[in-house]
Structures are given as structure tokens and as C-alpha cells.
């Protein structure tokens, strides 16, 4: 069999993209454009489910119905001649796949690390303790129930949930995740602030940890995205920086760029992948303290992340690399790294970012992030701009995003207090 024939055969493996928000849409488009048969699995209609490059299959949400979700996959599996590659794009989906990997691998190829590795990444206090023992540069952390042990030299600190989402069978898990997201980073400047936080959250204090606060807004966040193979070696590596998030302090990325990070951070990332035995796509989130200049590793997201769609434009498509490796097509030896220099490639959610810059950043309490329309557009100047929602060859997600934004703005307007 010739090499081209072998490649065509392995392309028969479908890809199941699990959860289809913008990180899922990016994977769907990248694989679909290359001829991979893609299925968009989600519990509800979302931006990726309307892409022309995927067939939508509604499925149970592992956040609240984990067992039903696994049963759904086991029922679908025998229908495919070639084992589909499972690519999770949110924590609960990664956790569900990892914990059922032994069962699922009868019918699927799982792009996910082992369950103990996934749990280490998702449960933050466990990860920080592990990292500190090995000398990795993470902030000091304490269980919120041990708040009286926080030393004076640690302030300012921040209260953050132990985790935001996980795979469960609990009907209240969705509301819990919303509550955790709203409280994901609360700066506490003094022991008085910490004592007040403890009093307010006394009933569920065990859900939180207290951590040294790395000062600065979301533009101080640095991303290293990787694909690590089954031998835990990093085979693809992207480096970038958030330009803006919303909310500006801790929010999801609304605009990002290719960015050359210190080589030391790349060494740390590769070392951690080997130390924990990581396999799959992951995002390592670092943050530079705007006052001290120190860079700390804040978390590892054990799956794709919201602006992974920038990676194909930077010459290192992590979703495609994962599919090639797992479906048997193979990868070149060594580590493929992003070749885009700082600012050469930028990514934006264009139905969100301009509105934030023109209005909502100021009303959220960050007037320094206010822009005119001209200055906002100039901030996105680059050799190549990747727009999350819109693509000439796939227009439905853009239309869907605009409609969703109009509905959101109408709801916001109706709920605003009348003067």
C-alpha cells in the first residue's frame, strides 16, 4: 500500500468534537476543511453545531448526566466502521471521557489523558500542591477552610473555586458551575477582607481555595498550547497572549495574538507533560505580575481552549496534529512549534470584543480599556486576523452568533432598571 493510499484510508476515522462552543467550532472547521468526517456532539445547539463541516448530534451533558452521556456514546460506537476520534473541548467532557476510557476504547480513539491526570489538572488545590512539591512556579495556595494559616506576606490573595465544572450525575451541577464561574477570582487585600469572605461563604467554604494573587488584568495572561503524544512528548506547541478578556480582569479571551514567551516557560510546559504523563491537547495558562514581573503558572486546561482557532494560522494546528497522530497517519519527528512572531497573527470574537471596548469595559469598572471604533480596529492590526465567528466558506456560525448577540442585548435592555 502506498503512503497516499494509507493516508486516505486513515481519513475515514470520523472526529467527534464534544461541546461545540468556539473552541469546538475551531476544531470542526480545521478538520472538516481537510476532509475529515466530523460530528458535532453537544447537549444543545451552539455555534459549532451549525457549521457546514459537521453533522450535529444532540447528546446528554456530562455536567449533569454523565452516565447517560457514556451510554449514548456506547450506543453510537458500533454504528461506525472506523473508530471515531473523541476530542473534548470542556473540562466535564474531558473528565467523562477519561474516566470511561477503558470502556470507550472498544469503539473510539480518545484524545484525552488518563483519569488521574485529568483530575490533577481540574482540581486546583491538588495541582498546586503537586506543582509546589516539584518546584514549578505556581502561586502558594491554601484550602479556604485553613484560611487562618494564610501568612501576612501572602497578601494580596484571591479566593477561587476548587473547580468550576466536572462530570457528574447531579441535577444541580449546572447552577453550581454558574455560581463558581461568577466567583472564580475574588481579590482579597487584607486579613479583614479574607475574614469577611469566610463569613459570607461559611456554608460551602470547602469549595474554595485561597491563593496568592498575581496582579494585573487579562492582558497579562500568556498561553502555551500543546499536543502531547502517548509517550507524553510535546509534538506541537503554540505560544500566545491575551490582548483582551471580558470581564477584563479574569474573563474569557475576546482577542488574542501570537506571542513569543520566555523559553523557560516552554521548558516548564514540556517538563510537566512528562512528569504527569500528559496525552492530548492542553492549554497552559501563565500570568505575569504587572508589578513584580514574576510569571506564575495558574492552571492547565486539559483540552482545547476558547481561541485554539488561532493555531492553524500560526503553522501548528493542534487539532489536526492530534487527529493525524491518533488515526495512524503519523507526525514528523520532534516538536513542531508556532512560527508566527509576536503580533503577526491575531484572533478575535468580533460579535463580542468591539461592544466590550466601546461600552461594556467602562461600565464593568475598567475605563482604561475603553476604545473608540478606530482605536479598537487598530488594536487588531496584524499580518493575519482570524475571526472566530465568520469564515467565507462557513457562514452559518457567523449568522448564528449575530442572532445570539442580538437576543442577549435585547434581554439585557429589558432587564435594565428604568430611570
Secondary structure by P-SEA (a helix, b strand, c coil): ccaaaaaaaaccbbbbbccccaaaaaaaaaaaaaccbbbbbccccccccccccbbbbbbbbccccaaaaaaaaaaaccccccbbbbbbccaaaaaaaaaacccccccbbbccccaaaaaaaaaaaaaaaaaaaaccccccccccccccccccccccbbbbcccccccccccaaaaaaaaaaaacbbbbccaaaaaaaaaaaccccccbbbccccccccccbbbbbbcccccccccbbbbbbbccccccccccccbbbbccccaaaaaaaaaaaaaaccccbbbbbbbccccccccccccccccccccccccccccccaaaaaaaaaacccccccccccccccccbbbbccccaaaaaaccccccccccccccaaaaaaaacccbbbbccccccccaaaaaaaaaaaaaaaaaaaacccc
